[in-house]
């Protein structure tokens, strides 16, 4: 009789548990996260470190595995660096093969699919940069799940905040699909704490991914070449200061004023889509909804009108300075400091008064 009463009470209690609570209870016990990471020069790239920060916020005790792929000494240096310097990482997975020598999305997606089949992770996280946007959707298709992109906030393990309408509104999304829950995060929304990089006595274990069953067919893609500009300026996505030029500069020759100013301030150079489309600068300098998302300490905009697509890429900057001869330009609505003036007079004066960078 007593047993029957207890079972009845348990049944009633189970009925009162909501669907979202049941999802959390059933997954939190077995939660684990895989972070898809990039590396260069023997270290983990900054956006991937932000992805680790985001993964940590999914749950305090959730184990985090970091997936690295490539070939050569640089790969193993990056694995050792990650294992010893980031306390949040529980395990480092290394896929060492010439198949991953070049950053093609297809082999990476198949790798993620292979690792997920063996690890059964509850979450897979990548940075919302060109690498993450290229790999994660393909991996999600192989795993038959729907990814959540451009996450800027994590409320719960399956509840996320992401911008919509070019950043004009924020949308709260709850994932109710099967594991894994796959998401890309905006690195600017998950800054790396200064004390997060530390040397610890107990390093995370490093494991080699078994590639014996890996499908070598790369489909219709093949690596052709990689080109980049050699510059001493900081990377646009992680720079402390960004100086951006818009269509108001009128020509590629005039855009060199922006580059000179950036050299004096030790800043990165950015551009609007209009400036890129006009051929003033290459498209890897584009800031905006369809370009790079930045959040520097200082953002200076010259000849930038402030179209909503551009604002979506720099609105999180700590201090925004705008120079435009149109006093009604939308950029002034978000600027902390605004100057209505001719940039062809303002920039030369700045160049004259600023000291040379040491």
Residue pairs with C-beta under 8 A, 6 or more apart in sequence:
17 25
19 176
20 158
20 174
23 158
23 176
24 156
24 157
24 158
27 122
27 157
27 158
27 179
28 59
28 157
30 122
31 58
31 59
31 62
31 122
31 123
31 157
32 62
32 63
32 64
32 65
32 119
32 120
32 121
32 122
32 123
33 55
33 58
33 62
33 63
33 64
33 65
33 121
33 122
33 123
33 124
33 125
34 64
34 65
34 66
34 67
34 93
34 112
34 115
34 116
34 119
34 121
34 123
34 124
34 125
34 180
35 48
35 51
35 52
35 55
35 64
35 65
35 66
35 67
35 89
35 124
35 125
35 126
36 48
36 51
36 67
36 108
36 112
36 124
36 125
36 126
36 132
36 135
36 136
36 139
37 44
37 45
37 48
37 51
37 52
37 66
37 67
37 68
37 82
38 44
38 45
38 47
38 48
38 103
38 127
38 131
39 45
39 48
39 68
39 70
39 74
39 75
39 78
40 74
40 78
41 74
42 73
42 74
42 77
42 78
42 81
43 77
43 78
43 81
44 66
44 68
44 78
44 81
44 82
44 86
45 127
46 187
46 192
46 235
46 237
46 238
47 127
47 129
47 131
47 132
47 187
47 237
47 238
48 66
48 126
48 127
49 86
49 192
49 196
49 197
50 127
50 185
50 187
50 188
50 190
50 191
50 192
51 125
51 126
51 127
51 132
51 185
51 187
51 190
52 64
52 66
52 86
52 88
52 89
53 88
53 190
53 191
53 192
53 193
53 196
54 125
54 151
54 154
54 185
54 190
55 62
55 64
55 88
55 123
55 125
56 62
56 64
56 88
57 154
57 190
58 123
58 125
58 154
58 157
59 157
62 122
62 123
62 157
63 90
63 91
64 88
64 89
64 90
64 91
65 89
65 90
65 91
65 92
65 93
65 119
65 121
66 82
66 86
66 89
66 91
66 92
66 93
67 93
67 95
67 111
67 112
67 115
67 209
68 75
68 78
68 79
68 82
68 92
68 93
68 94
68 95
69 75
69 94
69 95
69 96
69 97
69 100
69 108
69 111
69 209
70 78
70 95
70 96
70 100
70 101
71 96
71 97
71 98
71 100
71 101
72 101
75 94
75 96
76 94
76 96
79 92
79 94
79 206
80 203
80 206
82 89
82 92
82 204
83 89
83 92
83 203
83 204
83 205
83 206
84 199
84 200
84 203
84 204
85 197
85 198
85 199
85 200
86 196
86 197
86 204
87 196
87 198
87 200
88 196
89 204
90 204
91 204
91 205
91 206
91 207
92 204
92 205
92 206
92 207
93 115
93 207
93 208
93 209
94 206
94 207
94 208
94 209
95 111
95 115
95 208
95 209
95 211
96 208
97 211
97 214
99 107
99 211
99 214
99 216
99 218
100 107
100 108
100 111
102 223
102 226
103 131
103 134
104 218
104 221
104 222
104 223
105 134
105 135
105 138
105 221
106 138
106 218
106 219
106 221
107 218
108 134
108 135
108 138
108 139
109 135
109 138
109 139
109 141
109 142
110 142
110 214
110 215
111 209
111 214
112 124
112 135
112 136
112 139
112 142
112 143
113 139
113 142
113 143
114 209
114 211
114 213
114 214
115 121
115 209
116 124
116 139
116 143
116 180
118 210
120 179
121 179
121 180
122 157
122 179
122 180
122 181
123 157
123 180
123 181
123 182
123 183
124 136
124 139
124 180
124 181
124 182
124 183
125 182
125 183
125 184
125 185
126 132
126 135
126 136
126 183
126 184
126 185
127 184
127 185
127 187
128 149
128 150
128 151
128 184
128 185
128 186
128 187
128 293
129 187
129 237
129 292
132 184
133 149
133 184
136 147
136 149
136 182
136 183
136 184
137 147
139 182
140 146
140 147
140 182
143 180
143 182
144 178
145 177
145 178
145 179
145 180
145 181
145 182
146 177
146 182
147 182
147 183
147 184
148 160
148 162
148 173
148 175
148 181
148 182
148 183
148 184
149 162
149 183
149 184
150 162
150 163
150 184
150 185
150 186
151 160
151 161
151 162
151 183
151 184
151 185
151 186
151 189
152 161
152 162
152 163
152 170
152 185
152 186
152 189
153 160
153 161
153 162
153 170
153 189
154 160
154 161
155 161
155 172
157 181
158 174
158 175
158 176
158 181
159 172
159 173
159 174
159 175
160 172
160 173
160 174
160 175
160 183
161 170
161 171
161 172
161 173
162 170
162 171
162 173
163 169
163 170
163 171
163 312
164 170
164 171
166 289
166 308
166 309
166 311
166 312
167 289
167 308
167 311
167 312
167 315
168 308
175 181
186 293
187 237
187 293
188 293
188 294
188 295
188 316
189 295
189 316
229 282
229 284
233 239
233 262
233 263
233 266
233 267
233 268
233 269
234 240
234 266
234 267
234 268
235 268
236 242
236 268
236 269
236 270
236 284
236 285
236 287
236 292
236 294
237 292
237 293
237 294
239 267
239 268
239 294
239 296
240 266
240 267
240 296
240 297
240 298
241 262
241 265
241 266
241 267
241 268
241 296
241 297
241 298
241 299
241 300
242 267
242 268
242 269
242 270
242 287
242 294
242 296
242 298
242 299
242 300
242 314
242 317
243 258
243 261
243 262
243 265
243 267
243 268
243 269
243 270
243 300
243 302
244 258
244 269
244 270
244 271
244 272
244 287
244 299
244 300
244 301
244 302
244 304
244 314
245 255
245 257
245 258
245 269
245 270
245 271
245 272
245 275
245 280
245 281
245 302
245 303
245 304
246 271
246 272
246 274
246 275
246 301
246 302
246 303
246 304
246 305
247 272
247 274
247 275
247 278
247 303
247 305
248 302
248 303
248 304
248 305
248 324
248 325
248 343
249 255
249 257
249 258
249 275
249 280
249 302
249 303
249 343
251 280
252 279
252 280
252 281
254 280
254 344
255 271
255 275
255 280
255 281
257 347
257 348
257 351
258 269
258 302
258 347
259 269
260 351
261 267
261 300
261 347
261 350
261 351
261 354
262 268
262 269
263 357
264 351
264 354
264 355
264 356
264 357
265 354
265 357
266 357
267 298
267 300
268 294
268 296
269 281
269 285
270 285
270 286
270 287
270 292
270 294
270 314
271 280
271 281
271 285
271 286
271 287
272 286
272 287
272 288
272 304
272 305
272 307
272 310
273 286
273 288
273 290
273 291
273 307
273 309
273 310
274 307
275 281
276 282
276 283
276 285
276 286
276 291
283 291
284 292
285 291
286 292
287 293
287 294
287 310
287 313
287 314
288 307
288 309
288 310
288 311
288 312
288 313
288 314
289 308
289 309
289 310
289 312
289 313
290 309
291 313
292 313
293 312
293 313
293 314
293 316
294 313
294 314
294 317
295 314
295 316
295 317
295 318
296 317
296 318
297 317
297 318
297 319
298 317
298 318
298 319
298 321
299 314
299 317
299 318
299 319
299 320
299 321
300 321
300 322
300 323
301 314
301 320
301 321
301 322
301 323
301 324
301 331
301 335
302 323
302 324
302 343
302 346
302 347
303 323
303 324
303 343
304 310
304 322
304 324
304 329
304 331
305 324
305 326
305 329
305 330
305 331
306 322
306 329
306 330
306 331
306 332
306 333
306 334
307 330
308 330
311 330
311 331
311 334
314 320
315 334
319 336
319 337
320 334
320 335
320 336
320 337
321 335
321 336
321 337
321 338
321 339
322 329
322 331
322 332
322 335
322 337
322 338
322 339
323 338
323 339
323 341
323 343
323 346
323 347
324 331
324 332
324 338
324 340
324 343
325 340
325 341
325 342
325 343
326 340
327 340
331 338
332 338
339 346
